[in-house]
Amino acid sequence: MAAVEQTIQYKRELMAGDLITIHSSVLELKEKSIRFLHEMRKQDPDEIAATTTLMAVHLDTAVRRACALPAIVDARIRELSAS
């Protein structure tokens, strides 16, 4: 996999000692790529501190081209996204 696009938005400053959680979700799954979102949230109060959206492409390193995700990976992503 290679990240081919990434967008980061900083929403608020965090301070040393702040408790945070990271929430991740799949936004789009295609044959050769996946687009997903990570949210960094400050726990108290519950506020979004930053987000990043990434587009990753599955690569065949032998031929140096994008290729289909392995079937087991595709199935697992779909399973996790449904829950």
Stockholm file with secondary structure:
# STOCKHOLM 1.0

chainA/1-83         MAAVEQTIQYKRELMAGDLITIHSSVLELKEKSIRFLHEMRKQDPDEIAATTTLMAVHLDTAVRRACALPAIVDARIRELSAS
#=GR chainA/1-83 SS CEEEEEEEEECSCCCTTCCEEEEEEEEEECSSEEEEEEEEEETTTTEEEEEEEEEEECEETTTTEECCCCHHHHHHHHHHHHC
#=GC SS_cons        CEEEEEEEEECSCCCTTCCEEEEEEEEEECSSEEEEEEEEEETTTTEEEEEEEEEEECEETTTTEECCCCHHHHHHHHHHHHC
//
